[in-house]
Amino acid sequence: MLRVTVHEETGSLRFEVEGRLAGAWVQELQLCWRSTLAGRPRSAVLVDLKGVTFIDDAGKDLLAQLHRAGATLTASGVLMRAVVTQVTQATARAHNGTPGTDGRNGGGR
């Protein structure tokens, strides 16, 4: 189960995501993202993952897309903060053309 609540705040949007970002729920967040931002002027966007309990690989890929689109990702808890760090660092490496450290792109040991 996944719940997404969109909060309009002065000059920004906050997507509050709760539950499991996995399977078919990944597409639901993507559709919510697209429909909410369609036709809106550019504003700061925050994706609040504090209520997320699990993220699968497809969910991580979507978060990377959202981050590349300019969203700020926030989370709480050791595991979710680690996922956000992984996603944002991978996005930064891809943007800067820096090889990864996971054995792909020629990096790692």
N, C-alpha and C positions, 0 to 999 in steps of 0.2 A: 504494500500500500504506500502511496505517496500523496502528500498534500502540498500544494504550492499556493501561498498567499502572497499577493502582490500589494505592497504598501507604497503609495505615492507620497513622497516627502518633498519638501521644498528643494527643487532642482535635482531631484534624484528619484530612482525607483529601487525598491528593495524586494527581491524575490526570496521569501522565507520558505525554505524547502524542509519538509519533515518526512521521515520514513525511510524507505529503501529506494535508492536511485539505481535500479537494476531492471533488466528485462524490458518489458513494454513500458514501464514507467519512465524510462529515459526519453522515449519519444514524446510522452506526455509533457515533460518539462520543456523539451525542444519546441513543441507546438505552442505551449503557453508563452515561452520566450518570444517566438516569432509574432504571435498574434498581439501580444502586449506592446511590443516595440514598433509594430508596423504603423507607419504614418506619423510617428511621434518625432518631435525634435530631439536631437542628441542630448542626453542627460547622463549624469553619473548613474551607473548601475551596480548594485551590490547583490551578490548571490550569497545568502545567509544559509550555511549548511549546518548550523548548530544543532538542528533537530534530526539530522540524517544519521541513520544507524549502520548503513552498509552502502557501498558503491562498487559496482562491478566494472569491468573494463570498458564497456560501452558508456557507462556513466562517466568514467574518467575522461574518455574521448570527448564527450559532450562538454564537460567542464573545461577542457582545454580549448574547445571551440569558443565557448563563452568568454574565456579569459583572453583569447586572441582578439575577440570582438570588443574588448575593452572593459569587461566586467571585473570587478574586484570580488574575490572569493574569500569568505571567512568561515571558520569552523571552530569548534571547541572539542576538547578531548584529544588525547594523544594520537589515536588512529586517524581521525578525520583531519586533524592539522597536518599529519604526515602526508595524507593523500593530497591535500591542497598544496603543500610544498612540492610534492612530486609533480603535480600537474603544472604549477606555475613555473617551476624550474625547467621542465621539459619544453614548455612554450617559449620561455626565454632563450633556451639553447637553440631551438628551431629558428627563432626569429634572428638570432645573432649568427647562425651558421656554425655554432660550436658543437663539436661531437659530444654525444652522450657518454655516460660513464657506465652504461649497462651492457657493454659489449656490442651494441649496435652503432652504426655510423663511425666505426673505427675506434671508439673510445674504450675505456675499461682495461682490464688485465686479462 
